Amino acid sequence: MNEMNNEVTIINYEPQYKEAFKTLNEEWIKTFFTMEAGDYKLLDNPEEHIIDKGGHIVFAILDHEAVGTCALVKMSDEPLRFELSKMAVSPKAQGKKIGYLVGQALVDKARELKAESIFLETNSVLVPAIKLYEKLGFRHMPISDSAYDRCDTQMLLTFND
């Protein structure tokens, strides 16, 4: 079991993987939903809309290829709050715990930065994703306005240290 995870390396954003960030996300979004304006904004310009605004993006690399990704989008400074966004795993790399690895890397990053919380939006049809978020420590919360039509589930992870 551990052998598998040794093949997967989690790295911080590098411009060479900008296209993979979009491709990996488009692939799953189009499988279940349709791409929305908010998707294009973040996926076409991740540096401008995520990195330059104090956010973070990680990639899971397997055999020199980006097979998974996830972003931490900064929502506010005082208190420091992030949104976990754009988690995607290539179908060919599923079953290797990649979603968990990229998610955990960003939860650790937010904790290290002394964030108050991480928020996320998803859809109830994505049962494996919701189970993954629960495993990462996210709890369901009452739903409020979302930028995405497909969102019917919102979750929150609060750091109390």
NUSE-74724 format. One record per residue: residue number from 1; x, y, z of N, C-alpha, C in turn; residue in three letters. Coordinates in Angstrom, 3 decimals, decimal comma. Atoms other than C-alpha are relative to their C-alpha. Layout:
<NUM; <X; Y; Z>; <X; Y; Z>; <X; Y; Z>; ala>
...
***
This chain:
<1; <0,833; -1,210; 0,000>; <0,000; 0,000; 0,000>; <0,866; 1,257; 0,000>; met>
<2; <-0,865; -1,178; -0,066>; <2,716; 2,466; 0,964>; <0,785; 0,221; -1,277>; asn>
<3; <-0,746; -0,114; 1,248>; <4,522; 1,719; -2,247>; <-0,672; 0,975; -0,955>; glu>
<4; <0,749; -0,857; 0,906>; <1,784; 3,424; -4,219>; <0,212; 1,480; 0,305>; met>
<5; <-0,121; -1,400; -0,374>; <1,968; 6,644; -2,260>; <1,403; 0,546; -0,225>; asn>
<6; <-1,360; -0,455; 0,241>; <5,733; 6,764; -2,708>; <0,171; 0,519; -1,423>; asn>
<7; <-0,086; -0,460; 1,382>; <5,177; 7,234; -6,430>; <-0,563; 1,410; -0,144>; glu>
<8; <0,680; -1,283; 0,124>; <3,030; 10,295; -5,810>; <0,724; 1,063; 0,820>; val>
<9; <-0,653; -1,113; -0,678>; <4,762; 13,567; -4,960>; <-0,930; 1,199; -0,021>; thr>
<10; <0,824; -1,210; -0,050>; <2,869; 16,654; -3,800>; <0,929; 1,206; -0,106>; ile>
<11; <-0,833; -1,188; 0,198>; <4,371; 19,899; -5,082>; <-0,856; 1,262; -0,015>; ile>
<12; <0,680; -1,281; 0,101>; <3,468; 23,578; -4,917>; <-0,117; 0,404; -1,466>; asn>
<13; <0,261; -0,482; 1,359>; <2,231; 25,429; -7,997>; <1,273; 0,361; -0,737>; tyr>
<14; <-1,058; -0,422; 0,912>; <4,650; 25,782; -10,881>; <-0,675; 0,334; -1,316>; glu>
<15; <0,649; -0,434; 1,252>; <3,755; 27,659; -14,085>; <-0,095; -1,098; -1,061>; pro>
<16; <0,035; 1,069; 1,007>; <4,560; 24,561; -16,172>; <-1,244; -0,884; 0,145>; gln>
<17; <1,186; 0,832; -0,216>; <1,482; 22,895; -14,637>; <-1,306; 0,788; -0,107>; tyr>
<18; <1,199; -0,844; 0,112>; <-0,917; 25,777; -15,312>; <-1,073; -0,667; -0,871>; lys>
<19; <0,935; 0,637; 0,923>; <-2,522; 23,902; -18,217>; <-0,646; -1,232; 0,654>; glu>
<20; <0,513; 1,191; -0,682>; <-2,888; 20,740; -16,115>; <-1,071; 0,385; 1,017>; ala>
<21; <0,980; -0,482; -0,972>; <-4,771; 22,765; -13,476>; <-1,361; 0,117; -0,675>; phe>
<22; <1,255; -0,169; 0,741>; <-7,373; 23,615; -16,093>; <-0,525; -1,334; -0,533>; lys>
<23; <0,406; 1,257; 0,628>; <-7,433; 20,257; -17,882>; <-0,602; -0,978; 1,000>; thr>
<24; <0,483; 0,942; -1,019>; <-7,845; 18,155; -14,728>; <-1,382; 0,408; 0,508>; leu>
<25; <1,288; -0,471; -0,510>; <-10,713; 20,332; -13,491>; <-1,097; -0,061; -1,048>; asn>
<26; <0,996; 0,030; 1,073>; <-12,469; 20,667; -16,828>; <-0,515; -1,419; -0,223>; glu>
<27; <0,319; 1,408; 0,231>; <-12,383; 16,895; -17,208>; <-1,113; -0,470; 0,932>; glu>
<28; <1,030; 0,499; -0,921>; <-14,385; 16,178; -14,047>; <-1,247; 0,869; -0,004>; trp>
<29; <1,182; -0,882; -0,020>; <-16,646; 19,246; -14,158>; <-0,923; -0,358; -1,168>; ile>
<30; <0,813; 0,319; 1,184>; <-17,780; 18,374; -17,687>; <-0,626; -1,395; 0,072>; lys>
<31; <0,570; 1,337; -0,169>; <-18,402; 14,772; -16,632>; <-1,330; 0,075; 0,746>; thr>
<32; <1,186; -0,081; -0,860>; <-20,990; 15,804; -14,017>; <-0,865; 1,228; -0,231>; phe>
<33; <0,691; -1,296; 0,056>; <-21,923; 19,427; -14,703>; <0,391; 0,735; -1,274>; phe>
<34; <-0,509; -0,813; 1,107>; <-21,229; 22,301; -17,083>; <0,924; 1,043; 0,596>; thr>
<35; <-0,938; -1,023; -0,445>; <-18,417; 24,780; -16,821>; <-0,750; 1,320; 0,171>; met>
<36; <0,644; -1,279; -0,287>; <-19,481; 28,107; -15,296>; <1,041; 1,121; -0,045>; glu>
<37; <-0,902; -1,163; 0,080>; <-18,025; 31,610; -15,417>; <1,069; -0,030; 1,086>; ala>
<38; <-0,943; 0,054; -1,119>; <-16,431; 31,160; -12,000>; <1,107; -1,017; -0,214>; gly>
<39; <-1,006; 1,023; 0,301>; <-14,638; 28,053; -13,249>; <1,057; 0,584; -0,934>; asp>
<40; <-0,932; -0,541; 0,985>; <-13,121; 29,788; -16,253>; <0,911; 1,060; 0,616>; tyr>
<41; <-0,772; -1,069; -0,627>; <-12,016; 32,765; -14,163>; <1,215; -0,581; 0,729>; lys>
<42; <-1,091; 0,591; -0,772>; <-9,942; 30,596; -11,801>; <0,895; -0,901; -0,839>; leu>
<43; <-0,778; 0,975; 0,756>; <-8,859; 27,947; -14,297>; <0,833; 0,619; -1,116>; leu>
<44; <-0,768; -0,659; 1,069>; <-7,739; 30,330; -17,052>; <1,127; 0,863; 0,566>; asp>
<45; <-0,991; -0,916; -0,579>; <-5,817; 32,641; -14,712>; <0,309; -0,327; 1,455>; asn>
<46; <-0,220; 0,387; -1,396>; <-4,752; 30,726; -11,597>; <1,002; 0,896; 0,731>; pro>
<47; <-0,977; -0,868; -0,671>; <-1,760; 32,980; -10,911>; <-0,683; 1,276; 0,475>; glu>
<48; <0,645; -1,286; -0,288>; <-3,804; 36,170; -11,059>; <-1,070; -0,123; 1,085>; glu>
<49; <1,156; 0,091; -0,897>; <-6,880; 34,936; -9,181>; <0,218; -0,819; 1,270>; his>
<50; <-0,240; 0,821; -1,194>; <-5,364; 32,502; -6,682>; <1,355; 0,324; 0,636>; ile>
<51; <-1,356; -0,158; -0,542>; <-1,573; 32,721; -6,228>; <0,303; 1,443; 0,414>; ile>
<52; <-0,335; -1,411; -0,279>; <-1,150; 36,529; -6,458>; <-0,841; 0,591; 1,124>; asp>
<53; <0,873; -0,510; -1,064>; <-3,995; 36,986; -3,958>; <0,230; -0,725; 1,322>; lys>
<54; <-0,327; 0,659; -1,267>; <-2,299; 34,907; -1,277>; <-0,528; -1,414; 0,129>; gly>
<55; <0,484; 1,371; -0,013>; <-3,720; 31,543; -2,254>; <1,109; -0,979; -0,356>; gly>
<56; <-0,981; 1,056; 0,276>; <-1,989; 28,255; -2,931>; <-0,631; -1,055; -0,887>; his>
<57; <0,447; 1,112; 0,836>; <-2,239; 25,464; -5,491>; <1,044; -1,098; 0,151>; ile>
<58; <-0,924; 1,130; -0,028>; <-0,733; 22,011; -5,142>; <-0,359; -0,986; -1,115>; val>
<59; <0,188; 1,042; 1,006>; <-0,283; 19,201; -7,642>; <0,526; -1,313; 0,537>; phe>
<60; <-0,508; 1,338; -0,266>; <0,102; 15,469; -7,247>; <0,679; -0,443; -1,289>; ala>
<61; <-0,770; 0,402; 1,174>; <2,827; 14,292; -9,598>; <0,252; -1,509; 0,076>; ile>
<62; <-0,199; 1,448; 0,104>; <2,971; 10,670; -10,719>; <0,668; -0,251; -1,344>; leu>
<63; <-0,748; 0,231; 1,245>; <5,544; 9,538; -13,298>; <0,158; 1,285; -0,810>; asp>
<64; <-0,279; -1,301; 0,628>; <6,420; 13,172; -14,088>; <-1,226; 0,682; -0,614>; his>
<65; <1,223; -0,593; 0,547>; <2,786; 14,035; -14,825>; <-0,901; 0,454; 1,141>; glu>
<66; <0,953; -0,483; -1,004>; <0,289; 16,131; -12,865>; <-1,285; -0,810; -0,144>; ala>
<67; <1,198; 0,849; 0,055>; <-2,529; 13,697; -12,007>; <-1,068; 0,443; 0,995>; val>
<68; <0,975; -0,515; -0,955>; <-4,246; 15,678; -9,273>; <0,369; 1,418; 0,373>; gly>
<69; <-0,260; -1,378; -0,380>; <-4,614; 19,242; -8,079>; <-1,069; 0,479; 0,971>; thr>
<70; <0,970; -0,620; -0,888>; <-6,349; 21,421; -5,519>; <0,507; 1,403; 0,322>; cys>
<71; <-0,370; -1,376; -0,294>; <-6,402; 25,113; -4,623>; <-0,555; 0,457; 1,337>; ala>
<72; <0,422; -0,675; -1,223>; <-6,658; 27,163; -1,462>; <-0,138; 1,455; -0,403>; leu>
<73; <0,254; -1,367; 0,444>; <-8,281; 30,489; -2,365>; <-0,224; 0,872; 1,225>; val>
<74; <0,148; -0,849; -1,181>; <-7,870; 33,287; 0,159>; <-1,303; 0,791; -0,079>; lys>
<75; <1,273; -0,715; -0,044>; <-11,237; 34,721; 1,202>; <0,097; 1,280; 0,814>; met>
<76; <-0,175; -1,210; -0,811>; <-10,201; 37,182; 3,921>; <1,291; -0,097; 0,794>; ser>
<77; <-1,254; -0,087; -0,749>; <-7,133; 38,343; 5,863>; <-0,193; -0,014; 1,500>; asp>
<78; <0,223; -0,139; -1,440>; <-8,512; 39,247; 9,279>; <-1,442; -0,346; 0,326>; glu>
<79; <-0,883; 1,152; -0,199>; <-9,399; 36,583; 10,247>; <0,363; -0,649; -1,335>; pro>
<80; <-0,440; 0,672; 1,219>; <-7,492; 34,517; 7,698>; <-0,926; -1,180; -0,287>; leu>
<81; <0,915; 1,071; 0,403>; <-9,996; 32,348; 5,846>; <0,286; -0,378; -1,446>; arg>
<82; <-0,226; 0,504; 1,353>; <-9,603; 30,179; 2,781>; <-1,205; -0,792; -0,484>; phe>
<83; <0,956; 0,930; 0,589>; <-11,816; 28,287; 0,395>; <0,803; -1,106; -0,668>; glu>
<84; <-0,609; 1,132; 0,687>; <-10,760; 24,805; -0,699>; <-0,760; -0,142; -1,309>; leu>
<85; <0,662; -0,103; 1,293>; <-11,460; 24,792; -4,406>; <0,758; -0,782; -1,068>; ser>
<86; <-0,620; 0,587; 1,187>; <-10,783; 23,078; -7,698>; <0,814; -1,264; 0,278>; lys>
<87; <-0,660; 1,293; -0,200>; <-9,867; 19,633; -6,387>; <-0,364; -0,892; -1,182>; met>
<88; <0,246; 0,882; 1,135>; <-9,470; 17,263; -9,318>; <1,076; -1,073; -0,045>; ala>
<89; <-0,925; 1,125; 0,151>; <-7,890; 13,865; -9,872>; <-0,287; -0,645; -1,347>; val>
<90; <0,145; 0,655; 1,296>; <-7,276; 12,299; -13,254>; <-0,625; -1,385; 0,184>; ser>
<91; <0,630; 1,316; -0,115>; <-9,498; 9,236; -13,816>; <1,022; -1,138; 0,021>; pro>
<92; <-0,993; 1,086; 0,064>; <-6,382; 7,185; -14,581>; <0,796; -0,138; 1,295>; lys>
<93; <-0,756; 0,063; -1,261>; <-4,953; 7,967; -11,132>; <-0,922; -0,174; 1,203>; ala>
<94; <0,913; 0,159; -1,122>; <-8,051; 7,354; -9,058>; <0,303; -1,280; 0,767>; gln>
<95; <-0,277; 1,166; -0,825>; <-7,775; 4,927; -6,168>; <1,376; 0,039; 0,644>; gly>
<96; <-1,332; -0,137; -0,605>; <-4,327; 6,183; -5,130>; <0,004; 1,018; 1,134>; lys>
<97; <0,122; -0,948; -1,117>; <-5,626; 8,504; -2,385>; <0,514; 1,405; -0,344>; lys>
<98; <-0,555; -1,283; 0,428>; <-4,554; 11,526; -4,424>; <-0,842; 1,173; 0,479>; ile>
<99; <0,862; -1,072; -0,497>; <-7,582; 13,637; -3,502>; <0,304; 0,296; 1,457>; gly>
<100; <-0,318; -0,168; -1,422>; <-6,802; 13,037; 0,150>; <1,364; 0,675; 0,168>; tyr>
<101; <-1,356; -0,554; -0,127>; <-3,108; 13,847; -0,336>; <0,047; 1,492; -0,338>; leu>
<102; <-0,027; -1,433; 0,346>; <-3,691; 17,181; -2,100>; <-0,840; 0,800; 0,999>; val>
<103; <0,842; -0,675; -0,990>; <-6,496; 18,082; 0,318>; <0,729; 0,181; 1,324>; gly>
<104; <-0,728; -0,054; -1,269>; <-4,395; 17,250; 3,372>; <1,165; 0,988; -0,071>; gln>
<105; <-1,117; -0,938; 0,168>; <-1,434; 19,231; 1,998>; <-0,483; 1,440; 0,191>; ala>
<106; <0,519; -1,367; -0,110>; <-3,626; 22,345; 1,789>; <-0,589; 0,276; 1,380>; leu>
<107; <0,482; -0,168; -1,378>; <-5,284; 21,788; 5,176>; <1,209; 0,299; 0,901>; val>
<108; <-1,228; -0,228; -0,772>; <-1,765; 21,564; 6,635>; <0,548; 1,401; -0,242>; asp>
<109; <-0,485; -1,332; 0,371>; <-0,776; 24,733; 4,760>; <-0,815; 1,074; 0,717>; lys>
<110; <0,877; -0,985; -0,646>; <-3,775; 26,665; 6,104>; <0,255; 0,037; 1,504>; ala>
<111; <-0,278; 0,082; -1,436>; <-3,042; 25,447; 9,640>; <1,324; 0,712; 0,314>; arg>
<112; <-1,331; -0,608; -0,141>; <0,612; 26,500; 9,270>; <-0,090; 1,530; -0,093>; glu>
<113; <0,178; -1,445; 0,188>; <-0,549; 29,966; 8,129>; <-0,899; 0,604; 1,081>; leu>
<114; <0,860; -0,431; -1,103>; <-2,740; 30,180; 11,285>; <-1,377; 0,469; -0,488>; lys>
<115; <1,333; -0,347; 0,501>; <-5,965; 30,315; 9,283>; <-1,043; -0,338; 1,052>; ala>
<116; <1,109; 0,272; -0,905>; <-9,217; 30,436; 11,200>; <-0,831; -1,173; -0,524>; glu>
<117; <0,865; 1,034; 0,568>; <-11,113; 28,211; 8,788>; <0,225; -0,182; -1,493>; ser>
<118; <0,053; 0,272; 1,444>; <-11,452; 26,641; 5,359>; <-1,441; -0,398; -0,315>; ile>
<119; <1,375; 0,198; 0,445>; <-14,780; 26,644; 3,548>; <0,070; -0,756; -1,327>; phe>
<120; <0,042; 0,581; 1,341>; <-15,763; 24,541; 0,547>; <-1,434; -0,168; -0,459>; leu>
<121; <1,308; 0,214; 0,610>; <-18,649; 24,081; -1,839>; <0,087; -1,221; -0,896>; glu>
<122; <0,011; 1,181; 0,847>; <-19,613; 20,863; -3,560>; <-1,441; -0,343; -0,355>; thr>
<123; <1,343; 0,435; 0,360>; <-22,592; 18,903; -4,830>; <-0,238; -1,375; 0,604>; asn>
<124; <0,337; 1,238; -0,703>; <-24,370; 16,077; -3,015>; <0,123; -1,256; -0,860>; ser>
<125; <-0,188; 1,202; 0,830>; <-24,020; 13,756; -6,041>; <1,432; -0,523; 0,104>; val>
<126; <-1,415; 0,385; -0,069>; <-20,254; 13,698; -5,432>; <0,310; -0,658; 1,340>; leu>
<127; <-0,093; 0,688; -1,289>; <-20,485; 11,221; -2,576>; <1,450; -0,312; 0,415>; val>
<128; <-1,382; 0,273; -0,417>; <-16,820; 10,089; -2,642>; <0,729; 1,270; 0,422>; pro>
<129; <-0,643; -1,269; -0,356>; <-15,702; 13,738; -2,550>; <-0,440; 0,441; 1,393>; ala>
<130; <0,516; -0,415; -1,314>; <-17,946; 14,499; 0,429>; <0,593; -0,871; 1,106>; ile>
<131; <-0,626; 0,900; -0,993>; <-16,619; 11,437; 2,286>; <1,458; 0,399; 0,237>; lys>
<132; <-1,394; -0,442; -0,091>; <-13,093; 12,652; 1,550>; <0,096; 1,270; 0,847>; leu>
<133; <-0,029; -1,251; -0,767>; <-13,851; 16,140; 2,906>; <-0,287; -0,268; 1,479>; tyr>
<134; <0,311; 0,344; -1,397>; <-15,369; 14,612; 6,046>; <1,235; -0,609; 0,665>; glu>
<135; <-1,211; 0,641; -0,512>; <-12,218; 12,533; 6,481>; <1,079; 1,060; 0,299>; lys>
<136; <-0,959; -1,088; -0,209>; <-10,166; 15,750; 6,204>; <-0,411; 0,899; 1,167>; leu>
<137; <0,443; -0,771; -1,161>; <-12,232; 17,201; 9,067>; <-1,071; 1,040; -0,282>; gly>
<138; <1,046; -0,966; 0,333>; <-14,823; 19,282; 7,213>; <-1,342; -0,458; 0,547>; phe>
<139; <1,347; 0,275; -0,507>; <-18,329; 19,512; 8,687>; <-1,025; 0,718; -0,868>; arg>
<140; <1,065; -0,629; 0,792>; <-21,577; 20,235; 6,876>; <-0,507; 1,247; 0,707>; his>
<141; <0,538; -1,239; -0,556>; <-23,019; 23,708; 7,356>; <-1,234; 0,400; -0,788>; met>
<142; <1,190; -0,458; 0,742>; <-26,265; 25,441; 6,396>; <0,449; 0,719; -1,271>; pro>
<143; <-0,407; -0,574; 1,280>; <-26,132; 26,509; 2,775>; <-0,409; 1,463; -0,115>; ile>
<144; <0,303; -1,409; 0,274>; <-25,914; 30,193; 1,883>; <0,402; 0,266; -1,449>; ser>
<145; <-0,262; -0,328; 1,409>; <-25,303; 32,027; -1,393>; <1,260; -0,647; -0,539>; asp>
<146; <-1,155; 0,584; 0,667>; <-22,986; 30,284; -3,815>; <0,197; 0,658; -1,351>; ser>
<147; <-0,315; -0,541; 1,327>; <-21,224; 31,544; -6,915>; <-0,298; -1,034; -1,087>; ala>
<148; <0,189; 1,070; 0,977>; <-21,934; 28,183; -8,570>; <-1,415; -0,577; 0,039>; tyr>
<149; <1,335; 0,595; 0,098>; <-25,274; 26,831; -9,809>; <-0,008; -1,424; 0,539>; asp>
<150; <-0,034; 1,426; -0,367>; <-24,123; 23,271; -9,108>; <0,167; -0,238; 1,494>; arg>
<151; <-0,263; 0,178; -1,429>; <-23,423; 23,909; -5,423>; <-1,291; -0,224; 0,779>; cys>
<152; <1,133; 0,213; -0,912>; <-25,926; 22,337; -3,014>; <0,493; -0,466; 1,370>; asp>
<153; <-0,598; 0,456; -1,248>; <-23,513; 21,426; -0,218>; <1,161; 0,921; 0,358>; thr>
<154; <-1,108; -0,828; -0,462>; <-21,240; 23,659; 1,835>; <0,543; -0,606; 1,275>; gln>
<155; <-0,645; 0,618; -1,143>; <-18,725; 22,497; 4,400>; <1,059; 0,944; 0,567>; met>
<156; <-0,934; -0,890; -0,664>; <-16,409; 24,135; 6,911>; <0,936; -0,801; 0,891>; leu>
<157; <-0,997; 0,575; -0,900>; <-13,211; 23,154; 8,678>; <0,542; 1,172; 0,821>; leu>
<158; <-0,435; -1,083; -0,883>; <-12,392; 25,324; 11,690>; <1,221; -0,468; 0,780>; thr>
<159; <-1,205; 0,305; -0,793>; <-8,976; 25,411; 13,351>; <-0,166; 0,644; 1,363>; phe>
<160; <0,183; -0,553; -1,341>; <-9,163; 25,821; 17,093>; <1,294; 0,046; 0,794>; asn>
<161; <-1,230; -0,018; -0,810>; <-5,502; 25,978; 17,992>; <0,629; 1,365; 0,078>; asp>
***
